[in-house]
Amino acid sequence: MEVGTLVREIEERTPQGIAAAVSMLIRTGELPPGARLPTVRTLATALSVSPATISNAWHGLITAGLIAPRGRAGTFVREQPTPWLTPRSHRLAAREPSPEGTAQRLDLATGMPDPALLPDIKASLERALPRHASVSTYLQPPLIPELEAPLRGMWPYSPQALTVVDGAMDGMERALRAVVRFGDRVVVETPTFPVLLDLLEHLHLMAVPVVMDRHGMRPESLEAALDSRPAAVVLQPRAHNPTGASLHAGRAAELAALLERHRYGRDAVVIEDDHSGLITAAPKVSLGQHLPHRTLHIVGFSKSHGPDLRIAALGGPQGAIDRIVGHRVLGPGWTSRMTQAMLHHLIEDRTAVATVRRARYAYFTRQRELTAGLRAHGIAVEPADGLNVWVPVADERAAQITLAAHGIRVSLGSAFQVGQPDGPLASVPGPHRGDHIRVSVGLLPDGFPGLAVAIAQAAQER
């Protein structure tokens, strides 16, 4: 692609804007695999920006796995071996090659729940089949009546309306489509779940990062982000992925008050992804307790009842839920009523409830044992919840390679970051600063020997 053509596609001449434009061109095929990008100096001159601005944009695209430098030959669009994966999913799926003769013993990168801690769904399926094996009309309500009351019982506030969707990310996409328009800005936490960033790019939305601490979004950072006039604020209220942080009631009230007070925050819709749902030890919390008229809250069941169940609940204002349900009529129509009936049985059956309770305790115990071991070896990790531990390291790539040599796989922290490390957030303290690895405890065997020592040693590698 000629430099002039590329320049015309770049609307915002910031590192994020340039990276977003190039990412879009790669995704649409206008910049095909193997295409050579302009040099940093050439593009900087054409855009009338500093070379550092282009370098930061290129750094973000390299981090996302979209482009690769080849020394003096230049920088090229990467081949994607699994084209059905989104750009940042490639980075999560990529495996650091282990030294020859080293077998992978422990996968702590996937973020998957422990299969041994999932309820047995056989009885639920057998119970659902006789009643929901046939559908009499395409115009039945999308939510089976018997499921609504249990869902409302687990909600952190009383939503006007509820529906079910095919997993938490399906709920996120449908919520965004219902409340934002092409080109809108969306406030997100940094770090955050990489697939969310891919989704925002796919919907032609711009992510505005807000730093966080162990209690969630920092109010002063959110206040600065609201000056961008966002259409929505997306957050994870509990068991944040990747940091494991959870909002507390006081922080939720503070953020809600800020959204009500700020002149550009009054119209922003809040979308909350409580993806870990029933395996989360933290109390239920939501900005919907203060802003029910503009909060869409998602509760996921993949971590508690199995990823292949593919179901989540979505609640919020009647108008927004009606738009989401109406749009689904044009596509899948509804989430399988057999799946809904299975979920209803699973969240009320004593045996299944006890299994989920044991899972919640097991993940909590694994979290505490690992973080205590890391702190004992001088690694400053925060207490966390859910499946993930966010570990600060001297050099994330060196840490990943060192652990691969021990047969341990982890995720690079840069895959979860929003914005540039030397950008406007650099002076704000929080878990976004510096290199990290994400360690997921879902597949961690109880009492795995030497893990904290191995991670602590890897954290100091450069």
N, C-alpha and C positions, 0 to 999 in steps of 0.2 A: 504494500500500500504506500502510495506517495505521501510525503510529509504534509503537503497541503491538504490532501483528503483527510488525513488523520486529524489535523488541526481543526478542520470544520466540524468534526464529530465531538470535539471537546468543548463542553459548554462552561464548565467551571474550572478555572486554571489554578487549582489547588492540588496537592498530592492525591487527596481522596477523589476529587473530580476527574483528574486525569486517569487514575487507576480504574475508576468506575467506567469511564468511556472505553478504555482499551479492553476491559473485561467484557463489556457488552459486545464489542466487535469480535472478540474471540468466540464468545458463545453463539453469536449469529453466523459464524463462519466467514465473515468478511476479512478477518485475520485468521487464515487457516493454519493448522499445525505446520511448523517448519518456516513460517513467514519470519523474515528478519525485520526487527524493529529499528527505527532511527536511532542514531547515537544520542546519548544524553545531551551533548552540546548542540547537536543539530536541532533536536526538538525544543530545547530550552530557547534557542534563538528564534525559532519559528513562533513560539508561544509568548515570547517576551517575558520569560520567567527565569529564575536562577537555575543553574544546573542541579543545585541541591533539591529543588522542588521535583524535578524529573527523577532524580535518584531515589527520593522517598517514594514516589509513585511506583517505580520499578521494584523497589524493595517490597512493597506491599503485594505486587503481582507475583514476585518470586516466592514470597511466603505463602501465598494462596496456591502455589503450584501451577500457575498459568504460563509463566515464561521462565526461561533459563539462560543465564549468561554462559557464553562459550569463549571466554578470554578475548583475544584480539579479533576473533571472527565476528563478535557482536552478540546481541541478545535476540533470542528466537522464541516464538510461540511453541510451547511444549506439545508433544504428542500425548493424548490422553488414552491410556490403555483400556479404560473402562468408561466409554463415553456416556453411559447412562448415569454415572455419578455426577453430582454437581461439583464445581471447582474445589470448594473447600472440603467436600467429602473425600476427594482424592487424597488430600493430606491426612485425613483421619484414617483412611484405609491403607495408606502406604506403610510398608514395613521396613524398618531399618535392617539391612542385611547383617546377620550375625556372623562373627568370625567362623571360618571353616571348622567344622567339627562341633560347633556349639548348637545344640537344639533348643528351641524355645520351650521353656518350662512353665512360664507364667505370662499370661496375656492380661496386662493391666491397662490396656489402651482402649478396649471396646466400649466400656460404659454399659455393658449388658448386665441384667440381673442374673443371679445364680439360679440355674435350672432346678437345683435341689431345694430351693426355697420358694418355688412357685406352687400354687394350689393345683391339685389334680382336676382337670376340667372334664374328665369323662362323665362323671355323674351329672354335671351341669348340661352337657351336650345331650345326654339321654333324656333329661327332663325337658329340654327345650324342643326336641324334635317333634313330639306328637302335637304340640300346640302351634308351632310356628313353621312347620315344614311346608305349608302351602300358604300363598297370599291370595286373598279373595278380591282385592282391588288395589290399584296403584295409588289410590287417593286416601289411604289410611294415614292417620297422624304419624309423623316420623319418630316420635318417642312413645314406646309402649307404656300404657298407663301405670303398670305396677312398678316401673323403674323410677318414676319421677320422685315419689316420696323418699326413697332411700338416698337418691342423689341430693335432694334438698337437705336431707339430714346431715350430709357431710360437707355442705357449702359453708364458707366462712361468713356469709351474710345471706339475706333473702333476695334472690334475683327475681326480676319480673317474669322471666321466661327461661326455659331450659330446652336444650336439644342434645343429640349425640352425633358425633362425627367419627371419622375413621383414624383415630389417633391424635395426639397432641399437636403435631405439626400440621395435620390437615385442619385442625381447629384454628391454628395460627394463621394459615393462609386464608381461610374463609373469613376470619375476623378482619384481617387486613383488607381484603377485597371489599368488605362491606363498609369500611369507614374511611379509606384513603383513596386518593386519585393519583394518576400518573405524575411523577415528579415531586410528590410530597416528601417532606422530611419526617423521619421516624426516630425518636429517641430510643437508644438501646444502651444496655449496660456494657462496659468493657472491663474484663473480658466477657464473652458471651458464647453461646452455642454457634459454631460456624455455619451450620445449615440455615440458621435464621438469616445470616448475612447473605448467603446465596439466594434465599427467598426474596429478600428485599431488592437485590439486584435484578432478579427475574421479573419482579413487579415494577421495575423502573422507579424505585424509591431510594432515597439517600439516608444512610444511617448517620445519626448524630450521637457520638459516644458520650456516656456519662460514667465517671469513675465511681467505684464502690468500695466499701469496707466490709467488715464481717457482718454488718447489720443491713447491707443492701446499698441502694443508690445514695450517694452523698448529696444532701440538699443543695449545697452551694454549687456543685457541678450540674445538678439538674436545673437550677435557676439560670445558669449560663446557657445551657442547651436550649432552654425555652425561648431564648431570644431569637432562635432560628425559625420560630413559628411552626413547630411540628404539628402534624395532624394526629399523631398517636405517640404514646409512650408505652414501650414494651418492656416488661420486666418479669423476672422469675421470683416469686415471693418466698419460696422455700427450696432448700437443697439445690441452690444455684449450681448450674453446670457452666464452668468447671470448678468454681471455688468452694462449693458446699455451703455458702453463706445463706442465712435466712433473715428476712425482715423481722423486726420485733414490732410490737403494737405501737410504741412511741414513734419509731421511724416512719411507719406507715401513715400515722396521723400527721406527722410533719410534712411528708411528701404531698399528701392530699391537700393540706392547707396551702402549700406553695402553689399547687396547680389551681386552686381556687383564687389565690391572690394575684398571681402573675397575669399580666394583660394578655400574653400569648399562651398561657396555660389553661385558660378557662374553657377553650373549645377542644382541647386535645383529648382524645379517647384513650383510656387506659386498657391495655391488653395484658393479661397476666397468664403465665404459663406455669401452672403447678404440676409439672410433668411427673414428679415422683410421688405425688398423691399420698397413698396410704402407707408407703414405707418411710415416710418422713417423720422424724421424731419431734420436730419443731411444732409449736401450736399453729392452728390455722389462722392465717392473717391475709388481709386483702385491702387494697385501697377502696374496694367496693363497699367496705364498711362505712366509708365516709362519702364516697362518690358513686352510689349505686346507679345513678342515672346515666353514667358514661364509663362504666367499667365492664369489660368482657373478661370473664374468668374461665380458664380451662383447667380441668382436672383430668390427668392422664392415668391410665390403668396398665400401661405396658410394663412398668417396672415392678408393679405389685402382683399382676396376674398373668403376665406373659406378653412379649412383644407381638406375637402372632395373633393375639386376640383382636388387635387393631381397633380399639375403641377408646374414646375420651368423651367427657361431658363438657358442654359449653353453655354458660349462662350469662345473662346480662339484660339490658333494656329490651322491651318487647319489640320495638321497631327494628333494632339491629338483628335480633334473632330471627324475626320474620324475613328480613332480607336474605339472611344466610340460608334459611330453610327454603325460601323461594328459589334461590339460585341453585340449590342442590336438586330441586325438581327437574332442572334442565340437564342434569348430569346423572349421578348415581341414584338420585331419587331419595334414598334413605340408607341408613346403616342397617345391615341385616337384622331383622327382628329376632332371628335365632341367636345371633351374637348378643343382642340386648338381653334376651331371656337368660342366656348363660351368665352374663355379668350380674343380672339381678340375683340369680341363685348364688353366685360366688360371693357377693358382698353381704349375703344374709345367712348363708350356710355356716354352721358353727365350726365345722372342720376347716373350711376354707378361711374363715376369719382368723382362726387360731394359727393357721399356716402363715398368713400375712403378718400377724403379730410377731411370730417367731422371726420372720425375715427382717422386720423393722429392728428388732433387738439385735439380730446377728450383724446387720450392716452397721448399726450404731457401735457395736462392740469392736468390729474390725476397724472402723474409723478411729475410735479412741485408742486402740492398741497401737495402730500405726503412727498416729500423730504423737502419742506419748513417746514411742521409740525414737522418732525423728527428733523431737525436742531434746531427748536425753543425749543425742549425738550432735547437738548444737544447731539444728535446722529449725528456723523460726516459722512453724506452720500454725495456722489458726485452727481452733476446734471447728469441725465441719459436720454436715448432715447429708444424708443421702448416699450416693455411690462414689463420690469423687473427693480427692484430696489435691489441693493446689500447692505444689512444692516449689519454693524459690531455689534456683540453682545458679551457679556462676556462669555456665554456658549450657543452654538447653540441648544443643546438638551433641556436645561432648558427653553430657549426662545420658542422653538416649543411647549413644554408641556404647558407653561403658556398661549400661544395664543390659544392652543386647548381648554383650560378651558374657553376661551371667545368665542368659536365656530369659531375660525379663523385658517385656515390651511395654512402653509407655507412650503417651502422646506429647508432642511438642506444644508448649504453651503459646507460641506465636500463632498457631492455627486459630486460637480463640480471641485474639486481640483485634480491636477496632481502632483504626487510625494509626498514626505513626508514633514511634517511641520518643521522638524529639519534637513532637507537635505541641499544641497548646495545653495538653494534659500532663506534660512531663514534670511540671513542678508540683503536681497534686499527689500527696501520698496515697497509697492504696495497693491492692493486690494486682493492679495492672502493671506496676513498675517492674522493670527488669525481666530477666529470663525465668521461665517456669517450666515445669512438666506437670501434666495431669496424670494422676495415678488413680485408677478406678478399682474399687474394692469389691465389685460385684462378683468377679470370678476368683477372688483371693481365698485360697483355702485357709481355714481357721488354723492359727498357730504356725504359719509358714516361717520356717526358721531363717534368721539372718536377713530378712527383707529390709528392715529399717536401717541396718548397717550398710547394706548394699546401696540403698538409695542415698543415704547420707554421704557415703564416699563418692558416689557419682555426682552429687550436688556440688562438690568442691572441684570437680574436674574442669579444666579449661582447654 
